[in-house]
Structure formats: structure tokens, C-alpha cells
Amino acid sequence: MKRNILIGGAWPYANGSLHIGHIAALLPGDVLARYHRACGDQVYFVSGSDCHGTPVAVRAKKEGRTPQEISDFFHEEFVQCFEKLGFSYDCYTRTSDERHKRFVREFHARLYQSDLVYEKETPQAYCEKCQSFLADRFVTGTCPKCGKETRGDQCDDCGTVLEPENLLHPVCAVCGSPVTFRKSTHLYIAISRLEKELRTLADQADSWRKNAVAFTNRYIEEGLRDRALTRDLEWGISVPLDGYEDKTIYIWAENVLGYLSASKCVAEDRGSSFNDLWGEQAKHYYVHGKDNIPFHTIILPALLIANGKGWHLPDQIVSSEYLTLEGRKISTSQNYAVWVKDIVDRYDPDSIRYFFLANGPEKKDADFSWREYVNSHNGELLGAYGNFVNRSLSFIRKYWDGVVPDSRIDTEIHSKIANLYRTTGDFIEKGAFKDAVNGIFEFVRWANKYFDTETPWITRTSDQNACQNTLYQCVQIIANLAVLLNPFLPFSSKKICRWLSIDNSWQIHEVQGGQLLPEIQILFERIDKNVIEAEKIRLL
């Protein structure tokens, strides 16, 4: 039965280049999308560039450009990076897109009719030197609870949710000047009154990652706080309410609505039902990093509930842990990062995808090191998988004139393949991507041993029937490995599917004997170990 599947990937800020931490967090979304399409489901894989708010405005001011110019530049860079990595978005848009802004204004106009929305006068952080109001995250100071340096929205060390006025010694994160606080009237959403609904959502979250459940429960236990829906900023979406003409919708209250606006664009373009996608029978995944958990488990559900239209609430939270780089925290301000725009131009996209899916921060923090990356590529991707494909198909090209020998699939092999489709599908739907990859590569290693045990280079002359049977089995294994790995390694899988004239539907495939193979290319090139030190030097 065809299912309606929404997969929402977090929206990266369009104020700087993507780094490998973003990719490690977002790649699972593409795996889910490719898998569900292969199952025949109706998939809406959506995301976009987060173009509004203080981060973009601050960079624009520093560079003497407009926020639109800054966000447009990085949006285009993001699009190119995602395309090179094979992200198969059904819609990758931006929050500055007119369709998104129109949807958000309509959503908020209805939201303001709720008794959960109220007006309140509140202190707003203001920097005299920058001559602008500051978003919470652009106020830094000392956490009143643990004493560590922190941003004005949340302490990364102790996890306390903060207000800028609660900080000790608050300063502007842009220029370092002390901030003042000015009174301003804004619209607020009473998240504190939604504790019962949000607690029920978390309690029923069988498919949320453990970090999402733990963080959400902690936020609830510490006491939910109401959040401002509007802000004294110029760069953003105008507030659809009289008297608020000089304010904009707070970025956190509009960027998460991008999942709705983008999926509506897809539905309209397809002529499919947007209401069905956001109805009870759909399944929704949200894919992001650890720091985005509250926005998807507290903020988004609160907005959806308060709007009152019965929107579908999150089903599955696929939230990664943190990624470090060569044992150190990634720092964009210190330029200590591996930038996606660089790595995609120097390395095979399937190689990059494989490393972060097999070794990424799925259940615990993970570290990216160039030595581990090169060893992973050369040892597993090339040494195990690429080697099996090449040795099998090249043997047929060389000794069987490129014609797939005729035989019948071995019962044990057929059983292994069938079981692998079941277990891999289950792992993917549960968000256990490492387990899925490991299970497939365990079969790859088994296949290499099978080839070695059957010794086709000997039976080619001593027992041709046995040799033909071995090669036939290997072709069937390769065909199904290509389909099983397509969600993870789409570029190499596409090549193999073309060579063997099969599609990537999620079912057992059989390549008939007598089929002529085209010229076979090497799937993966070996990476010279000299790049390890060269890449480390780039970080200095």
C-alpha cells in the first residue's frame, strides 16, 4: 500500500558555507527518501535555506551587502553542494521565497486567533554600537546556572533554556559591546499551556532517537516557557496584524513552517493532496542535528497545535549527535572545518556519503579524521564492495565475452538476499542507518569469500558448469547489492543498475542469463594516503 511520507531536513542558515557536520546530520533524510521511493511510497523530501534573522543581517552589514544578496549567494552554494552529494530533494527552497512567505503569513493570521497567543511587553536586547536589536543567540554572557560562557537562548554546557536578560554580563556577539534592554511589545505563544499535549507526544514517541526523548523530557520538566512570535528586526517576514507593521515574524516561528510550505509546493506541482500528507494516515520524519531537537519536538508541535487545523504532529525524530574534526570541535568562526564545497570537489560523493552513514554521529558523538576516512574508503568501499563487483563482472567480460552465464539462483543466496531486504528496510525505517550499512557490508564480505571459495579462475577450465553457476550467483548478488545500497550510495548503484538493466525498486531482482554486459568501469578509485597529511595542513 502506497504511503504518504514527509521527510523534513533541517534548514541551514544562509549566512555561511556548509561544513561536514551539516552533512552528517542531514544525509539520513536522503536515505529515507530514496528508500521510501523504492518501496513505491509517495515521498515529499523537503528542506531549504534559512534566509531570515539576525545571522544573515549581521553578515550583510559586515560586508556592506544586503541580507538578500548574502542569503541568495549561500543558498545557491547550498544547492550545488546538495546536488553534488546526491540529495534528492523534491523541493529545496528558501525562506525568502514568496510562496513560503505567503504560507507563513496565512498560518500566523490564523494562529493569532488562538487563545494561546497573547501580547506582552518585554525587554529586548539592543546593541548601541550596531544600532540594532539582537536575536537571543546573538547575545552572549555567563550562564547564571553553571557559570560557563553561553548564548542568550540556551547554554550548551548545562542545557538550560535562557532569556538574554537572564545572562550575567551580556554583550553583543557581533561587536562585543555591552547590550542594553529596551521595552517592546510582542506577540507570544503560550507554550507553557501545552505541557499536557507535548508530554503526551514525547511519551508516545517510540520512533524518536533517545537524545530527542531525553532532551524533550528535560525541557518539559524544567518548565516550558512561552516564546515570542514577533521581533524588532527588519529582515524577515512581515507580521499579518495591524499595529505590527514595523516588526517581523521571529525566525524560529517561521523557518519550521517551511516543512509545510515546501511540501505544499510539491503537492501543488504534482496535483496531489496536501491535506492527505498532513492528515492522520501519513508518516513524518524530521532529520537534523542535536541542537535542533527543541525546535522539532517543542516549537513545531506547539505551532501546529495552536494553529488549530489538526496538523499531523511529528512521528519520527532522527536527531544526530555532534561531529568533531580530528578530535576538536568544529569552529566556523576560527575557520576550523572541512567545508562541503571543498570536499565535494575533491572526493567521490558516494565515498563521502558512505563514511558519514557508516561512521557518523548517529547514537553518540563521532569524530571525522582524514586517516579514518581514507582507510574506510580504501578498505571497505573499494577493497570489499568495489573489488567484488569489479572482479566478478570483469571476469565475465574477459572469459565469457561479456555474456551473463545461465543458471538458477542458489536457495541459500536467495534466502540471504530476501532477509537482507527485510532487515535493511526495518533498520532504515527505524533510523538505524549504521546497522543497515553494516548488515549489507557483512553480506559483501560473505560474497567475497564465496567468490574465493568457488575459485572460478580454476573451474573456468576444470568445471565450466560450476564456473558458470558461480558467476551467475555473483551477478545476482551484485544486482541486489546495488538496489540495497542505492539509498546510501546512489551514484555507484545507478551505474550497476544500468550495466545490469534493472531498476531500483525495493524487491529481489534477477538478471537473466544471456544478457550482454557493457564495458565495466572501476566503481571506486583508491585514495593515496598522502592526502591525509595534505588535508590536515589545510586545517592549520
Steps between C-alpha positions, in 0.01 A plus 500: 500500500638838396571726798527878524845573638629841605873527561608838632869581502615786724537837328862625515563869568591682179769709667802277437615186321394150597750282686515123547298519823201614298539210258536242777170620648305535174606195295255263674217699344613410149535133597141502626374674186673263259390195696133603522492585128645157423216352709249683280399758762397858425800691634526870586867563582526869578735756643644838418733780597418699814543852365349730761603613845799663664781269379441595137441867578820522705716352225339728244582803712861390544548454125306805389243290316129440539362200694336387176836497320667304780223243530468460122873435469510228764170350388646439155814355657287266712301386196821410314643313799184296555477416130862382489436277802189351341236645732172423324282778639153525353516866597801691627387859537577800723315693767524815286294329227166674445300175530654431839438856622138488382438167674659621825295819508180301446599249770582778746181695424302195611740434788439846647131415542594228750459564873857367529637820343523820706671838509777578744745781564847357537865612518681467167879485478634801311855582390571873495813454288329281235184710538275197482293263709666160544358151471550293815783295350691821421524593866777325690590499866534280805244231573334577837467129574841347418723806459621408148505734202185458295257647248182676603261224394649183650812392687685229307680384814210442740211512253307770687251690284568871546381852430767761412404710804582202726865497392773642719707765322311484167684633194435520128637191323573709192710786639555406866337812641279480810133477409211700640139392524211697356133437562301382198157344452480165321272206435572189705388138474411336832705184463481461877130418461575217260693284746241221497495473118878520466558249779255258336680541169836421659359207701361342184820558301611141446692603188685803635872478555596467866662843508177656372292330771749592773536864393126548455414351837761719663359815339156404626620414852693827529185690410386599154529869429290713272674624188480824305347467153613844381824696506635852446699409189478636147614187315222244515135431423257778581250440781140466371347712777412866525734692727794270430609653171851577631562145622567163339411142588768352725718266295433194718124548447526497121795283394349177641185578302712449192419130523138592437559765234752290305287184508202707385705613199577135419135400538383783277760422233400131503129558529497285815321560829676726748229423756564125472871558558422690818218267604494206739611229257833659401841438657733790577874486559708799619875479443742738672781546748484482878480878545179512295305253716282751692396672179355173370364345820377812681477803269361340182236289682397805705447707186309218329273443800435870563411562135200274553471329161585152623845485341689169514752504787855357470522122485872437487782724620831406337738718700874443479759568767802731451782453251854606586792544262836337573404490867403866522170687490415640158524880510373708210618824663857364518471345153563158654276288283487283192277698268257305287564715191863384514465132587240435227745623238784278618334170592244253369151591629419136581824483698397804706149362551631158602731638767237715671232232485725220623702707749287806574361636830183290493474395864806669653748771413734403219828630368602558141868437434661494159684179585177321589330639191772375264519162674122464486493577129793279402415214735123466482360692206775416252664197662182307578208627291673650196737204482217244502307678224807553284650153534167329423385707205849538351539122512181461296614766253839332458412130491131489402503772235301721733198266498343418839514117536169317542406323824247511784543704816629299794240448775733614778602813311139583415409463868788725609397769250132484596589528869730794425217693333285448809762588760642795305153645448419460870826667601445794264144560619623494861777748420773241567711579197828368637341162567357499148837577339684252722253223413544557128879510523503183706331340199758663270777333698313170483469540123874553463564181699249318279688610187832388652360165618346418162829584319355588158852565366560125546158362409505707180708219349432209737119523541326754278153430641621575850672816379188620317290439808742696720500796265121494466462508880747789523303701244181450702681610815637810328161594356334487840788669677460791260131531593562455872777761495320747274363704794854528636721498187280626214775582250669158491163325528372686195800379297447137599125513437573635152759230432258225607184661352305505828308769688540582869160382628523352850463133410715204401637545148615225265726557202431243230776292349594601147496873574795687348694720739636835380857607565552503878659795674677496834245615760744666739855630464752443778577811705873563543590510871707812437176700500469440877782739590411735217144535627617547859721786386195669345349518849790701642 
